[in-house]
Amino acid sequence: MLKPVYRADTKAAAELALDELETKWGEKYPIVLESWRSKWELLSAHFRYPKAIKNPFIRPMQ
């Protein structure tokens, strides 16, 4: 469900994936999406780094 968000190549792509996720699942899982939205600045911090650096951090979530 969240893989398209945290696997996105850019922060903008992740935000778009989060919007799509919210459209599809927002009514069923509002608390999850509210949590991601409220903590987005922290959750999206890894997009500041090149893919080679962030991949080891993302891999455990796959």
N, C-alpha and C positions, 0 to 999 in steps of 0.2 A: 504494500500500500504506500509506504513512504519512500521506497527505493528511488523512484524518479526524482524525488526532491533531493535526497542527500547524494545521489550519484550524478547529478547535473554537473556540467562542465563549468558553468558560470552562476553567479548569484542571480542574475536576471532569469536564466533558464530555470533555476530552482524556484524562484518566486512564481513563475508561470506554472510550473508543475504543482506548486502548493495551491495556487488558485484553482487549477483543474481538479485537484484532489478535494478541495473544499466544495466545489460544485457537485462532484459525484458523491462524496461521503459525508458532507457537512451536517446533514440532518441526522444521520445515524450515529456519527461520532463527534459531536460538537465539542466535547471536552478536550479531545486529542488535538483538534485543530485550533481551538482557542489557546491551548498550551503552546503549540508551535508558534502561533502568531505572536503571543505575548513575549516569547523568548527568542524571537527570530534573530535579533542582533547577535546573541550569543551562539545560536545554532548555526548561523551562516558565516561565522568568523573564518572557517576553514577555506572559504572561497577566495580569501586574500592570498593564498599560497598556490604555487604551481602544482600541477597535477602530480608530479613525481614526489612532492613532499606530502601532499594530503592523502594520497592513496593508502599508505600504511595505516592512517588513522581511520579511514572509511572502511577498509577491508574487514575489520572485526564486526562491523554492523551488517555485513552482507549475508 
